[in-house]
Amino acid sequence: MDQDFSIQTALNSVLNSLLESVAGFAPKALTALGVFLIGYILAKITAKAIRTMFDKLRLNDLLEKVGLTDTLGKLGLHETPGFLLSRLAYYLILALFIKSAALSVGLMAVADAMTAFFAYLPNLLAATIVLFIGMIIAQFASGAVTRSARNSGVEFAPVLGRAVSSLIIFVVGLMAVTQLQIDTQIILSVVLILLSGGALALALTFGLGSREITRNLIAGFYARKIFEPGEKIEIGGREGILAGITPVHALIDEDGRTTTIPNSVFLEEAVRQ
């Protein structure tokens, strides 16, 4: 009898403790749910407001003209900048209110994780901005170098443009990684060694084996600014119609026969027109 009474007393004690815990947790849970719902509604309103602002001000079209849309596409983001910004704002506001809700119910592990995320967020945003701006600059630089090289008669103009773009993106990538507070000392050391080796090889190539080619390239660049195809000229003991100037040779039409002479002759001899 006494044993049954003690068991019943223990069960009642456990049940009372459980009810007290539920009763104490219920207000916190309702508070957390209310906080989450407020955050969800505010996040939805903010996201819609951002999309509406971008549509009314035609900011998506403006950002597409400056090349940001193409840059986002290269990163695998094929939505409009306004939509992406609205989704980013939506998730950030939602995460902020999830942190508040976690604090309301005493989930300190979740709250601490959210606090660490928001503390690291400025570094992440700075790295993203640096990367986007760098990619836009790389795109402009690639186009400018390609056009300049093509106008100068350089046949490998697209390759040169891509090389300049890749170099800029690499440097910007290192800057973005630095913003994330990741040690890049080893990467910089390896890059410096590779660049030094490449510069030395390039110097030796131009200094020892490609002096004449370099001379012809430079002479051709200036010759194309002075002479036009179709002009009658006399140079290097040849007289005829200038058919064209390639990066390293000039083409002269002599009575139906095409003769090539090095562009360096334009620097070495007088030209008669």
PyMOL commands that set and color helices and strands:
alter all, ss='L'
color gray80, all
select helices_A, chain A and resi 2-57+59-65+68-74+81-105+108-151+157-179+185-209+211-226+265-268
alter helices_A, ss='H'
color red, helices_A
select strands_A, chain A and resi 232-235+238-245+249-254+257-262
alter strands_A, ss='S'
color yellow, strands_A
deselect
rebuild
show_as cartoon
